[in-house]
Every structure is written in structure tokens, then in C-alpha cells.
Amino acid sequence: MKHTSYAIAILLLCAASSCVAPKKFQDLQAQKAICDDKNEQLESENEGLKAQNKQQQSLAEQQSNRILQLQDTIAQLTDEQRMLNNRYADLMKAQEALQTGSRQEIRKLLEQIQQNQEALQQKENQLFSAEQALNERTLAVQKLEDELNERNQKLIALQQALFQKDSITQALRKKVADALLGFEGKGLTVTMRDGKVYVSLDEKLLFASGSAAVDKRGAEAIGSLAKVLEQNPDINVTIEGHTDDVPYKGSGQLLDNWDLSVKRATSVVRIMLKNSGIDQSRVTAAGRAEFVPLQAAKTPEARQANRRIEVILAPKLDEVLKLLEN
């Protein structure tokens, strides 16, 4: 698997006087979808490794049972060989006792000895073949056990990495909620889902209707969030602008809800990066227009809820991706 970063650092810094091409926004949406698919793939890989581990354990048990069967066969052949040796010794004694007997009896005795020698040789050959098969099975089981141990170690490391990622996300949510405590319930909510922290800011907290300029109260909230992100450099940040489904009718260079949502996202990015030590490569700005609503109703209340900025915070998955590639 090729090494990929969980979030593609795309910074849309549009000049206030320029227009953003719709194709660029579509590309950005595709890249965001890839990131979401990657997180699902990680969970799927984790389940796949568990299934492979179970299969390898079943195979090892089968091989162990086969070894036990071979060992029983060897023991049986050894007993038969011992019996033949004893019989051969008895015949040799009989041969000595019958030295003075008739040639016909001696001939029969020699034939019987020859048959027993051939049977003994056949059993020895079978015993040798069984020992070779046992050695091959033992090597196969050892190889299987080594592979199983390696997969177990990889699975344990992956589970630890995923657990660490969830722990980091939980801690990040608490830090963000504590930093924005004065804004919660006043147009700002902090939630956690899909292993990410979502900070949702209502339009009324940030912008005037139809405007992309952030007001003073909204800038304070963004500044408080930026301080937390400065202290957590391993967190990728995506700023998404959302509008309602009412067509944009403003004047100027903004053509539609796409333009408005992207412009609002980049306005938040500029405030977040201003006078902060946040690495700009960690931040992505995206416009979603009206196509990801929180509420599908056509009421004023639903449309107001849909007009928002979402700041999506996700721990980097570099270590998890390295484990999957090895």
C-alpha cells in the first residue's frame, strides 16, 4: 500500500477580488471523500487482520493434529518392526535347529526368512517415509507459527495505534470544549464522531446574512480554537463552509452559494492563521454550498441551522499507515 496522508493539505487562499472555479471545488470534495474512505479502509484492514489471524490459528491446529497422527503411525510401525525382528530371530534359531533336517524343510524355512526380510525392509522404508513426512510437517508448522506470531504483533501494534488515535481525539475534544466553553450554546457546538472532532459555528456567530466577513465575536471564537491547535501540531484541520438551499442573490464577485461557502471558509482560515504558529500545510479550506444540510426541512429554523462553518479536527494517521504498508 502506498504511503498516503490521511488528510490532503490543500489551502484555498483566494484573493477577495477573485472568483473560485467550480472544478477546483469539485476536486476538493473528491479529495475529502478519499480521506473519509481511507479512515473506513483502516477499520476494514483491522477486521481483515483479525480474520486472517483466526484462519492461521485454525491451520496451525490442523497441522498439529496431522503431526500427532504421524507420530501414532511411527509408533505403530516401530512396534511392527520389533515384532518382525523377534520373529526373524526365532526363525534363525529354528534354522539352526533344523540344520540336520531335510533339504525341503530348509528350503521352506529359507523362503520364509526371505519373505520376512522383505517385509521388514518394507516396514523400514515406510518408517523412513513417515519420519521424512513428520519433519516436513514440523517445518511447515514452525513456518506457520512464525507467520502467525508476526501477524499477531502487527495486529497488536495496529490496535494500539488506533486506540492511541481515539485517545488523542478524546483529549482533543476536551481541550477544544474547555477553550470554547464561553461560546457553547451561543451558536457553537463541539461533537465527536467517526474518530474526528467537529466544531460547528452557526452563521449568526460569524457572519452577517450573505456576507463572508467574520464579525468580532466570531473572530474571538476562532482565535480561542487556534490557540488549542497551536499546542497540538499533529492534528489536521479542515474548514468547511455550508449554506442553506436559498439561491445566493447578492451582488459583487460572489456568484452563488458555492462561492459564498468557499469565501466564508477561507475567511475563517485567514483569521485562524493570523498571528498564530499553526503550520499552514495542516489546514484545508472547503466549500460545500447547500449540499450537506443538517436538516432537510424547508423551514426558516432548518435553513438557519444549515448555514454554518464546520471545523473538522483529525489526528494524523502516519503511524497507522506505516503499519498497514509493512
RATA-V761134 format. One record per residue. N is the residue number from 1. SS is DSSP state (h for helix, s for strand, l for the rest). PSI is psi in radians with two decimals (NA if undefined). Layout:
n->[N	N]
ss->[SS	SS]
psi->[PSI	PSI]
This chain:
n->[1	2	3	4	5	6	7	8	9	10	11	12	13	14	15	16	17	18	19	20	21	22	23	24	25	26	27	28	29	30	31	32	33	34	35	36	37	38	39	40	41	42	43	44	45	46	47	48	49	50	51	52	53	54	55	56	57	58	59	60	61	62	63	64	65	66	67	68	69	70	71	72	73	74	75	76	77	78	79	80	81	82	83	84	85	86	87	88	89	90	91	92	93	94	95	96	97	98	99	100	101	102	103	104	105	106	107	108	109	110	111	112	113	114	115	116	117	118	119	120	121	122	123	124	125	126	127	128	129	130	131	132	133	134	135	136	137	138	139	140	141	142	143	144	145	146	147	148	149	150	151	152	153	154	155	156	157	158	159	160	161	162	163	164	165	166	167	168	169	170	171	172	173	174	175	176	177	178	179	180	181	182	183	184	185	186	187	188	189	190	191	192	193	194	195	196	197	198	199	200	201	202	203	204	205	206	207	208	209	210	211	212	213	214	215	216	217	218	219	220	221	222	223	224	225	226	227	228	229	230	231	232	233	234	235	236	237	238	239	240	241	242	243	244	245	246	247	248	249	250	251	252	253	254	255	256	257	258	259	260	261	262	263	264	265	266	267	268	269	270	271	272	273	274	275	276	277	278	279	280	281	282	283	284	285	286	287	288	289	290	291	292	293	294	295	296	297	298	299	300	301	302	303	304	305	306	307	308	309	310	311	312	313	314	315	316	317	318	319	320	321	322	323	324	325	326]
ss->[l	l	l	l	l	l	l	l	l	l	l	l	l	l	l	l	l	l	l	l	l	h	h	h	h	h	h	h	h	h	h	h	h	h	h	h	h	h	h	h	h	h	h	h	h	h	h	h	h	h	h	h	h	h	h	h	h	h	h	h	h	h	h	h	h	h	h	h	h	h	h	h	h	h	h	h	h	h	h	h	h	h	h	h	h	h	h	h	h	h	h	h	h	h	h	h	h	l	l	l	l	l	h	h	h	h	h	h	h	h	h	h	h	h	h	h	h	h	h	h	h	h	h	h	h	h	h	h	h	h	h	h	h	h	h	h	h	h	h	h	h	h	h	h	h	h	h	h	h	h	h	h	h	h	h	h	h	h	h	h	h	h	h	h	h	h	h	h	h	h	h	h	h	h	h	h	h	h	h	l	l	l	l	s	l	l	l	s	s	s	s	s	s	l	l	s	s	s	s	s	s	s	h	h	h	h	s	l	l	l	l	l	l	s	l	h	h	h	h	h	h	h	h	h	h	h	h	h	h	h	l	l	l	l	s	s	s	s	s	s	s	s	l	l	l	l	l	l	l	l	l	l	l	l	l	l	h	h	h	h	h	h	h	h	h	h	h	h	h	h	h	h	h	l	l	l	l	l	l	h	h	h	s	s	s	s	s	l	l	l	l	l	l	l	l	l	l	l	l	h	h	h	h	h	h	h	l	s	s	s	s	s	s	s	s	l	l	h	h	h	h	h	h	h	h	l]
psi->[2.28	2.55	2.19	2.61	2.49	-0.69	2.29	2.10	1.76	2.00	1.99	1.64	1.58	2.38	2.52	-0.36	0.08	2.89	2.56	2.19	2.41	-0.57	-0.67	-0.63	-0.63	-0.72	-0.74	-0.68	-0.73	-0.74	-0.66	-0.68	-0.64	-0.73	-0.75	-0.72	-0.62	-0.71	-0.69	-0.66	-0.67	-0.76	-0.69	-0.71	-0.72	-0.77	-0.65	-0.73	-0.66	-0.76	-0.74	-0.68	-0.77	-0.72	-0.74	-0.68	-0.71	-0.70	-0.71	-0.69	-0.71	-0.76	-0.71	-0.71	-0.69	-0.67	-0.75	-0.69	-0.73	-0.68	-0.67	-0.71	-0.76	-0.74	-0.71	-0.77	-0.65	-0.71	-0.72	-0.70	-0.73	-0.71	-0.72	-0.69	-0.75	-0.73	-0.70	-0.72	-0.70	-0.73	-0.65	-0.71	-0.71	-0.64	-0.76	-0.66	-0.43	0.31	-0.58	-0.02	-3.06	2.68	-0.59	-0.73	-0.68	-0.71	-0.78	-0.70	-0.71	-0.68	-0.73	-0.69	-0.73	-0.74	-0.71	-0.62	-0.73	-0.72	-0.69	-0.74	-0.67	-0.74	-0.65	-0.69	-0.72	-0.71	-0.74	-0.76	-0.70	-0.69	-0.70	-0.77	-0.66	-0.74	-0.75	-0.74	-0.69	-0.74	-0.71	-0.72	-0.71	-0.74	-0.73	-0.71	-0.68	-0.77	-0.70	-0.74	-0.70	-0.72	-0.66	-0.75	-0.73	-0.71	-0.74	-0.77	-0.69	-0.74	-0.69	-0.71	-0.72	-0.69	-0.72	-0.70	-0.78	-0.66	-0.72	-0.73	-0.74	-0.78	-0.68	-0.72	-0.74	-0.75	-0.76	-0.78	-0.70	-0.72	-0.53	0.40	-0.67	-0.21	-0.28	2.42	-0.02	0.71	0.15	2.36	2.59	2.10	2.94	2.23	2.62	0.58	0.30	2.76	2.24	2.12	1.94	2.19	2.07	2.72	-0.68	-0.39	-0.41	-0.77	2.71	2.79	2.22	0.08	2.67	0.10	2.23	2.30	3.11	-0.78	-0.72	-0.68	-0.60	-0.74	-0.76	-0.69	-0.71	-0.70	-0.68	-0.62	-0.66	-0.73	-0.54	-0.62	-0.05	1.35	-0.19	0.36	2.21	2.52	2.22	2.21	2.07	2.26	2.38	2.47	3.10	-3.01	0.14	2.18	2.44	2.27	0.31	3.02	3.08	-2.67	-0.15	2.13	-0.64	-2.98	-0.51	-0.89	-0.76	-0.77	-0.69	-0.74	-0.70	-0.71	-0.78	-0.52	-0.73	-0.71	-0.78	-0.72	-0.69	-0.67	-0.32	2.22	0.53	2.84	0.35	2.26	2.14	-0.41	-0.25	-0.24	2.36	2.32	2.39	2.53	2.26	-0.02	-2.36	0.21	0.00	1.19	2.64	-0.60	2.36	-0.19	2.75	0.40	2.79	-0.63	-0.73	-0.73	-0.64	-0.70	-0.55	-0.39	1.81	2.95	2.30	2.17	2.00	2.11	2.18	2.25	2.54	2.51	0.49	-0.81	-0.67	-0.73	-0.66	-0.71	-0.67	-0.50	-0.48	NA]
